[in-house]
Amino acid sequence: MKENLKQSVSTVLQSMEQLNHVFEVELFRLEQEGADAQDLRRLEQGVLAMKDAGRLYLTWADHFIERMGDAEVYEEELE
């Protein structure tokens, strides 16, 4: 079961990396087209916030999966 969870987290990570790449390409395109600098800064901040949030969720998921090996700790988390 633990391996299935790790594989799922890995799949999410790959998807997030792909999404972040698409956002970065889009930001570059908008910059090349001369989009407003203030709008670009806001979009860039949003992309960075999404990256940070994604890292936070994935870090917590990985931590939780590691703790699942200890059934006693796992049961305490669910209470």
C-alpha angles and dihedrals in degrees: 000000000000091000091053090053092050090049090051091051089049090052091050090049092052091048092049091050090052092049092048090051091052090050091050092049090049092049090051090049092051090048091051090050090055100251117179110285093224091052090048091052091052092048091047091051089051092051091049091049090052091050091050093047091049091051090049094052093045092047090052092046091052091047092049092049090052091051092051088076088072104066093194093056091044092054090050090053091054095051 
